[in-house]
Amino acid sequence: MPSRKRKRRVERPTIHPRNKYSDNPPDFSVLASLYPSFKPFVFYSHEGGRPKIDWTDFNATRELTRILLHHDHGLNWWIPDGQLCPTVPNRSNYIHWIEDLLSLDMMPKTIGDGDRVRGFDIGTGANCIYPLLGASLLGWSFVGSDVTDVALEWAQKNVKSNPHISDLIEIRKVDDMRNTLHAQESLKSGSFYSMPVLVGVVKDGEKFDFCMCNPPFFESMEEAGLNPKTSCGGTTDEMVCPGGERAFISRIIEDSVILKNSFRYFSFRKLSFSRSSCILSSTRCLNLDSCV
């Protein structure tokens, strides 16, 4: 009887080697002993078992993010109920992948040698996680943009709560054009509404090394659904846009043509990629796996 060939095991994405948690994942037991506010969320499934938290409890995941940012990054941070709560190791990966890309010198620099790396975070959210991590880990400067008042208010609060890096981060308001006549007519016709994401937000003469984005992945909250194993919050403004992920990323690509001399790299996280990031330049598009 012929032997069956064993399928090659597909390697799952791994944490970036420079990520603080690559060789030292968070120890919930230690953190609970250091932070009394976290202790009520930690439990053991059986005697001698590993400490766990209930990932379906938003308060638990928010408190974990808060204490990791404080304990490992020296950052003060908070978000109101219901806002998207990022996981620190995951978001740190994106920062380090961008760092790798910038070191390759594949595209001409937009900012002079010796100048501070400058990034643009599209839709920074109330959590403002990428500017906070980029500034604290690597000393980068950022502009973080958003549309909603709650996101702008809390992003600014999180910046001001960290005076040692507050001079490195600017929070910038984007005009909300979703309810304009042009937007509504586009949606009624079934076409993707192509509202600029960067054009009109980036100022004349501004230069950036990169932009980054955690785009709204879904066309509706029903499509987004709820992962039964996690609860990271997220409002409609953070999770949903007309046309979904495809439409939003298309806007970034369209804007990149106009702003090709303002950015060295355009990037976004993409839900359907094995590695969640993809990097775009005005002349090439490549999966970030090839750069890591």
C-alpha positions in Angstrom: 0.0 0.0 0.0 1.6 3.3 -1.0 2.5 5.6 1.8 0.7 8.9 2.1 2.8 12.0 1.8 2.6 14.1 4.9 1.5 17.7 4.2 4.1 20.2 4.9 3.3 22.2 8.0 2.7 25.9 7.2 4.6 28.1 9.5 2.3 30.5 11.3 3.4 34.1 11.7 5.8 34.6 14.6 6.3 37.6 16.8 9.0 40.0 15.6 12.4 39.1 17.2 12.9 42.7 18.5 9.5 42.7 20.0 9.7 43.0 23.8 7.5 39.9 24.1 9.4 37.7 21.7 11.2 35.7 24.3 9.4 37.1 27.4 5.6 36.9 27.0 3.5 38.7 29.7 3.4 36.8 33.0 -0.1 37.4 34.3 0.8 36.1 37.8 3.7 38.6 38.1 1.6 41.5 36.7 -1.3 40.7 39.1 1.1 40.9 42.0 2.5 44.3 40.9 -0.8 45.8 39.8 -3.7 45.2 42.2 -6.2 46.6 39.6 -5.3 43.6 37.3 -5.5 40.9 40.0 -9.3 40.4 39.9 -9.1 39.5 36.2 -6.5 36.8 36.6 -7.6 33.2 37.4 -6.3 29.6 37.2 -8.2 26.9 35.3 -6.9 24.3 37.8 -4.4 24.0 40.6 -0.9 24.5 39.3 -2.2 25.7 35.9 -1.1 28.8 34.0 -2.6 32.1 35.0 -5.3 33.3 32.5 -7.7 36.1 31.8 -11.1 36.0 30.2 -10.4 37.4 26.7 -14.2 37.9 26.2 -14.2 40.5 29.1 -13.5 44.0 27.6 -12.5 45.3 31.1 -9.9 42.6 31.4 -8.3 43.2 28.0 -8.3 46.9 28.5 -6.6 46.6 31.9 -4.0 44.2 30.4 -3.2 46.8 27.7 -3.0 49.5 30.3 -0.6 47.8 32.6 1.6 46.4 29.7 2.0 49.9 28.3 2.9 51.2 31.8 5.1 48.3 32.9 7.0 47.6 29.7 6.9 51.0 27.9 6.6 53.6 30.7 3.3 54.9 29.1 0.2 56.2 30.8 -2.9 55.1 28.9 -6.7 54.7 29.0 -9.7 54.5 26.7 -13.4 54.8 27.4 -15.8 51.9 27.3 -16.5 50.4 23.8 -13.5 51.9 22.0 -11.1 49.6 20.1 -8.6 48.1 22.6 -5.4 47.1 20.9 -3.1 44.2 22.0 0.4 45.6 22.8 2.5 42.7 21.4 0.6 42.7 18.1 0.8 46.5 17.6 4.5 46.4 18.5 5.1 44.0 15.6 3.9 46.5 13.1 6.2 49.2 14.4 9.2 46.8 14.1 8.2 45.7 10.6 8.2 49.3 9.5 11.6 49.8 11.2 12.9 46.8 9.2 11.5 48.3 6.0 13.1 51.7 6.5 16.5 50.1 7.0 16.4 48.5 3.6 16.7 51.8 1.7 14.6 50.5 -1.2 13.0 53.9 -1.9 14.6 57.3 -1.8 14.4 59.1 1.5 11.9 62.0 1.8 13.6 63.3 4.9 17.3 64.1 5.2 19.8 61.9 6.9 20.1 62.4 10.6 16.5 63.8 10.9 14.0 62.1 13.1 11.9 59.4 11.5 8.4 60.7 10.9 5.2 58.6 10.5 1.6 59.3 9.8 -1.0 57.1 11.6 -4.3 57.0 9.6 -7.2 56.7 12.0 -5.2 56.7 15.2 -8.3 56.1 17.3 -8.8 56.9 21.0 -6.0 54.4 21.8 -3.4 56.3 19.8 -1.3 53.1 20.1 1.0 53.4 17.1 2.3 56.9 17.8 2.7 56.1 21.5 4.7 52.9 20.8 6.7 54.4 17.9 7.7 57.4 20.0 8.5 55.5 23.2 10.3 52.5 21.5 12.2 54.3 18.8 11.9 58.1 19.3 9.9 58.5 16.1 7.6 61.5 15.6 4.0 61.1 14.4 0.9 62.8 13.1 -2.2 60.8 14.1 -5.4 61.6 12.3 -9.0 60.7 13.1 -12.6 61.8 12.4 -14.7 61.4 15.6 -14.6 63.7 18.6 -14.2 60.9 21.1 -11.2 59.5 19.2 -9.6 62.9 18.9 -10.3 63.8 22.6 -8.9 60.6 24.0 -5.9 60.3 21.7 -5.0 63.8 22.8 -5.4 62.8 26.4 -3.2 59.8 26.0 -0.5 62.0 24.4 -0.7 64.7 27.1 -0.5 61.9 29.8 3.0 61.2 28.6 4.9 64.5 28.6 8.2 62.8 27.9 7.1 62.0 24.4 4.2 64.5 23.9 6.3 66.8 21.7 6.7 64.0 19.2 3.0 63.4 18.5 0.4 65.6 16.9 -3.3 64.7 16.7 -5.0 66.0 13.6 -8.7 66.2 12.9 -10.0 65.0 9.5 -13.3 66.5 8.2 -16.0 63.8 8.1 -17.4 63.8 4.6 -19.4 60.6 4.9 -22.8 62.4 5.0 -22.2 64.7 2.1 -24.4 64.5 -1.0 -21.6 63.1 -3.1 -20.9 60.4 -0.6 -24.6 59.4 -0.4 -25.1 59.4 -4.2 -22.0 57.2 -4.6 -23.4 54.6 -2.1 -26.8 54.6 -3.7 -25.2 53.9 -7.1 -23.4 50.9 -5.6 -19.9 52.3 -6.2 -17.3 52.7 -3.5 -17.2 56.2 -2.1 -13.7 57.4 -2.5 -13.2 60.0 0.1 -9.5 61.0 0.4 -7.7 59.7 3.5 -4.5 61.6 3.3 -5.1 64.2 0.6 -6.3 67.4 2.4 -5.0 66.1 5.7 -1.3 66.1 4.9 -0.2 69.8 4.7 1.6 71.3 1.7 5.3 70.6 1.9 5.1 68.0 4.7 7.3 65.0 4.4 6.9 61.6 6.0 9.0 58.4 6.0 5.8 56.3 6.1 2.1 56.1 6.8 0.5 53.2 8.7 -3.1 52.2 9.2 -5.3 49.7 10.9 -8.2 50.2 8.5 -11.9 49.5 9.1 -12.1 45.9 7.7 -15.8 45.5 7.3 -18.9 46.9 5.5 -21.1 46.5 8.5 -21.0 45.5 12.2 -23.0 42.4 11.2 -20.1 41.4 8.9 -17.6 42.2 11.6 -19.5 39.9 14.0 -18.0 39.2 17.4 -15.1 36.8 17.9 -16.5 34.5 20.7 -13.0 34.1 22.1 -12.1 37.8 22.5 -13.5 41.2 23.3 -11.4 44.1 22.2 -14.3 46.6 21.7 -14.6 48.7 18.6 -17.2 51.2 17.5 -18.8 51.4 14.0 -16.5 54.3 13.2 -13.5 52.1 13.9 -14.6 48.9 12.4 -16.8 49.8 9.4 -16.6 51.8 6.2 -18.7 51.8 3.0 -17.1 49.2 0.7 -15.2 47.7 3.6 -11.5 47.0 3.7 -11.1 47.0 -0.1 -12.6 50.4 -0.5 -10.6 52.0 2.3 -7.3 50.6 1.1 -8.2 51.8 -2.4 -8.4 55.3 -1.0 -4.9 55.0 0.4 -3.6 53.8 -3.0 -5.3 56.6 -4.8 -3.9 59.2 -2.4 -0.5 57.7 -2.7 -0.4 58.7 -6.4 -1.0 62.3 -5.5 1.3 62.3 -2.5 4.0 60.1 -3.9 6.6 62.8 -3.1 5.4 63.3 0.5 5.8 59.7 1.7 8.6 57.2 1.3 6.3 54.2 2.0 2.6 53.7 2.3 1.5 50.9 4.5 -1.7 49.3 6.0 -2.6 46.2 7.9 -4.7 43.8 5.8 -7.0 41.3 7.4 -6.7 38.7 4.7 -2.8 38.5 4.6 -1.0 35.8 6.6 1.1 38.6 7.9 -1.2 41.5 8.6 0.8 44.2 6.9 1.4 45.2 3.4 3.7 47.9 2.2 3.0 50.1 -0.8 5.3 52.5 -2.5 4.3 54.6 -5.5 6.1 52.1 -7.8 5.8 48.7 -6.1 3.6 46.7 -3.8 5.0 43.9 -1.7 3.9 41.7 1.2 5.8 42.7 4.3 6.8 39.0 4.7 9.5 39.6 2.1 11.0 42.3 4.2 11.1 40.6 7.6 
